[in-house]
Amino acid sequence: MGYRERSWWGWGHADEALDDAACRRLAERALRPWLPIDGSVIPPPPDPLLPAPRLTPPPALAETFLGDSMSRASHAYGKAFRDVVRALHGDLPNPPDLVCRPRSEPDVVAALDWAEAAGAAVVPYGGGSSVVGGVEYRGEGPWVCLDLSRLSRIAEVDDVNRVVRVQAGVFGPALEAALEPHGLTLRHFPQSFEFSTVGGWLATRSGGHFATGPTRIDNFVEALRVVTPRGPVESPRVPASGAGPDANALFLGSEGALGVIVEAWLRVQRKPAARAKATIAFPGYSQSLAATRELVQSGLRPTNCRLLDPMEAMLNAGATDGRARLMLGFEGPDAVHLPAALEIVRAHGGVEIPRPPGSFREAFFRLPYTRDALVRLGLVVETVETACRWSRFEALHAAVLAAAQSAAPAGVAVVTCRFTHVYPDGPAPYFTIVTPGRRGAEVPIWDGIKAAVSDAIAANGGTITHHHAVGRDHRPWYDEEHSPLLRATLRAAKRTLDPGGILNPGVLV
Amino acid sequence: MGYRERSWWGWGHADEALDDAACRRLAERALRPWLPIDGSVIPPPPDPLLPAPRLTPPPALAETFLGDSMSRASHAYGKAFRDVVRALHGDLPNPPDLVCRPRSEPDVVAALDWAEAAGAAVVPYGGGSSVVGGVEYRGEGPWVCLDLSRLSRIAEVDDVNRVVRVQAGVFGPALEAALEPHGLTLRHFPQSFEFSTVGGWLATRSGGHFATGPTRIDNFVEALRVVTPRGPVESPRVPASGAGPDANALFLGSEGALGVIVEAWLRVQRKPAARAKATIAFPGYSQSLAATRELVQSGLRPTNCRLLDPMEAMLNAGATDGRARLMLGFEGPDAVHLPAALEIVRAHGGVEIPRPPGSFREAFFRLPYTRDALVRLGLVVETVETACRWSRFEALHAAVLAAAQSAAPAGVAVVTCRFTHVYPDGPAPYFTIVTPGRRGAEVPIWDGIKAAVSDAIAANGGTITHHHAVGRDHRPWYDEEHSPLLRATLRAAKRTLDPGGILNPGVLV
């Protein structure tokens, strides 16, 4: 594979972005029926030219620092809607002064030492795919983006213990490529897979592609190694321990605020051989919810249990009957359980129908490119996700739809919902919201919708995030969701590990 | 069920303890062939008479306090070998000054407030089944045992969300009895099940009876409510969240040192209908290990995967052929996977043999009574457990056997090993050690063996505890196992929640 340029402002590889003509085709074919858009396309931004950095790299680490405008601009934001639209408009008021790309753990240590002495904030950065403002510093003083992508070594693939020792900067495809010759896989496939790193997954407790069972990155962690401003922390490399609070739990979800995850020991597995899939249509949404609940409470473990509400089914699975769809799948030894699952769904009026053409998984990984095209077409387009108990879900679903509609200034928003994960006690619904924007006002429009929707989620028993992390955008609701005393213990941990408060200030604590 | 008296010095119900004659029969039939014992039986201790308490209960809470010798003596220790033998000898130098039995959460709050003002240490106590010195205060000043068994309300059995809301003092059988009419079960069965509480399970991250899948109490926790000296902490009642570090993780395994768990929301399930079991003999221990490893790495999930080493197979499964035994079981939808599992074990030379007579589970729950009889027969008898990677296990097994043998002053110790839990990256071996004691020197004899064995475990990549918790007995190895900085964050959490340091001093931090 030759080198392919990454987009500095949008998702993924620059050469995979939709060009102007493709954007216009998308508008004509897919959007006009639903949304009032004029079909004009915001041009891609010119190369950025930023003011000079306020920091000078230390000579000993000069080789690891970048200070050019393109490097700094491409590390200024994550990849949320509000990031892409701001970059598209050249709106980059607070880019990193420097980008540091350590080659080794000692480089990380040296960079933190230097930053603490220099009074610079440090924002750890994996693939930069945050959609919650996790990698965007919003404070005053100078800051450094600590891009960990050169920590890319896979030191050991241990087939006896089914463990891989991997540095934090390894991207999804590189990890799977290293495991493939051993017949192994991590089986962790977040939507950002191609452009996110092991360290980013761990720091944000990333959710995988599978609906049940081991899918969140937490499930695959045996041990971690973390560099903090006060020294290293490493957890024991044992399959399980009951010795005190879980030794990995403080850093899983620490979002760069407590330390820099530099290495992990992750559990890998053989690729499952068998697979069994089905698509089910239901007479109504309530029946589909009851069926999905019974299915996940039955002790069966579908790898895929993606319930699409009628709007999502129409837009993303071509369902013209206005009915919900359940995309069901089992893998490995569990493939034998599909008939038992179908028996459950049939009891709730579910009917097996032909599978829609095309690969969801392929479309899933391409969606962010389409999103960028929609942004260029002037739409406000973003996703919101949560998890709640089954008994709260119908009210939460209705409240999110109502909140998005009434907060959309155009008075019209397309809101769709699917389940990404399901648990015995409740689903993890994932909403996509699309509404026309107003050139230059896209960010406040989205922020208004986001606030209304987040309030609706909180009021209906949902968490502010099931797998997108907290970052800066979710802070107000995160702070409400957790007991003040629990948050005080996090602040105490932060003071212990990062007394200078240099690590990702504004995130979590 | 009428009231049955609990033994104040030994395990469980007083009327189930083996009497002198039964102890002698046990010696003749089961022990003489293996161990040099003289057959004399230590008499049960007389009722204790303790010096007056150094504390006076606050009048407002007088109804919740007990100060009589029997109440205090029965709360002085847990139920480890060293606890039972000391109580048997009337060796109770540091019993609680008072036992407090709060009726409600406000009582817990008031008790903590009073204790902090009175300068008394507080040791939270569930069923008192600790085997690691978790409920035995070893400091100087006065102390109160906070017995939570009156927090025994099961407020809600929620069949829609499959969640039960339960107070911390509920014992295993009471919880299952409340769930049974709903066709539900928690499916968490530690060996202490009958005499341990929900709060104790949570505070010690108790391990259940099943070998794989959801079995540790952590797996069943949706949310917790904890009273700390600085106020309450409650985690969100959602099926899953990626918002920051896991909100339950700080208190799971906190062993009463960070707060008093008063209530929990636990995930329950339907009782599995199907079951499939098999017993397998192997030509050698190495083959049995390879088979077990492949089995657990295959993606099959046996509920039971108890590999007995040849000594354990001989003593506890009547195996006279000197070969290892694997007790294998699948439940629920997974029952169909037994043939696939047998195919794997056969490839390693495993042969299915008739199942030994009797119920392991029944014997398992009765073992602690037998243990008490062995103590009265003058034996040193205790268990040690850990978890390590597969690649470390054979050396760890050999090292534990050698360490126990060479530390046993009689020069002879019976050491057996079985797996209680198995993970893709390694097993959780559980060792039973029996050796002749010397009247009055039992505790130092065991402490010497324990130290040697724990050193052997640590040197061979094992954790100091897979599911018995840290307590006071495991502290030196726990402190070595974890990074000093991680331990500093625990101390910081402790200072935040319990600045007076009244909660279970000496445990964890």
Interface residues (C-beta under 8 A of the other chain):
Chain A: D158 V160 N161 R162 V163 T204 R205 S206 G207 R216 D218 E222 T228 R230 G231 P232 V233 E234 S235 P236 R237 V238 P239 A240 S241 G242 A243 G244 P245 D246 A247 A249 L250 F251 L252 G253 S254 E255 R267 Q269 R270 P272 R293 Q297 S298 G299 L300 G332 P333 V336 H337 A340 A387 C388 R389 W390 S391 H421 Y423 P424 D425 G426 P427 A428 G461 G462 T463 I464 T465 H466 H467 H468 A469 V470 H474 Y478 E481 H482 S483 P484 L485 L486 A488 T489 L490 R491 A492 A493 R495 T496 L497 L508
Chain B: D158 V160 N161 R162 V163 T204 R205 S206 G207 R216 D218 E222 T228 R230 G231 P232 V233 E234 S235 P236 R237 V238 P239 A240 S241 G242 A243 G244 P245 D246 A247 A249 L250 F251 L252 G253 S254 E255 R267 Q269 R270 P272 R293 Q297 S298 G299 L300 G332 P333 V336 H337 A340 A387 C388 R389 W390 S391 H421 Y423 P424 D425 G426 P427 A428 G461 G462 T463 I464 T465 H466 H467 H468 A469 V470 H474 Y478 E481 H482 S483 P484 L485 L486 A488 T489 L490 R491 A492 A493 R495 T496 L497 L508
